[in-house]
């Protein structure tokens, strides 16, 4: 078994080196450079620098209130940084998101009114609104795009079902189809595995991998679920106001996880990883520093 990689206790471990302000390294589609943001003078993010290369999958994890959703909103242009810069496909986030063919977004499930009487097909068709002239009806090409997107997520058989009657995993597939209908280059997903059971999460991870290759996507996913990040992403950013780690998920150490989550370490592991124990000094657990993503030893 490969020996675990332990990360020294420094505030910016394995963080990608900075690029010049407002520029990308070769192949980068997102560049966040020295970004800070505060809500009413309360710091939410401090001095964040990271890069996302084309075709990669970045997972952003951290405790509640650690800044995950704030960072995503900054990359989507919903918020503007107090200092530093962000570019998305060599544009400002707002400019990139205004172009429907560049950025797609899948929101958290709980922000949706599931009692609203709308079908799966109608939900996905809403993703074409930015591609037609105002006040004109949808065209045949729009409806063909809906059929194609639903087929990509294997939901065409439920196209005429009410969205509120679907399972959590099925609903997520529908909202991915809505985001894909514009054929974006980057797909942002906010807590996409919430409300999906373990088997459904495994299927969801496979779906994202298939879509990534089929559509040539770059994925950015915010999640509290470390297991989902490991299954889906090839790099991970550990965020708790500052960026503690930015590298491969398999190289995460307990030192980093404890520093990011503090006594919430059990919550992020959630007994999902073999041999997971809490390093919190208030708990009577083993404090051996092992790789939390390594397989359990053979007995």
Secondary structure, DSSP 8 states (H G I E B T S, - for coil): --------S-TTBT-----STT---TTEEEEEEEEEEEETTEEEEEEEEEEEETT-EEEEE--TTSSHHHHHHHHTTSS--SEEEEEETTB-HHHHHHSTTTEEEE--GGGS-TTS--BHHHHHHGGGGGGS-TT----HHHHHHHHHHHHHTT-GGGTTSBGGGS-HHHHHHHHHHHHHTT--SEEEEESTTTT--HHHHHHHHHHHHHHHHHHT-EEEEE-S-HHHHHHH-SEEEEESSSEEEEE-GGG--HHHHHHHHGGGHHHHHTT-STT-----TTS-S------TTS-----
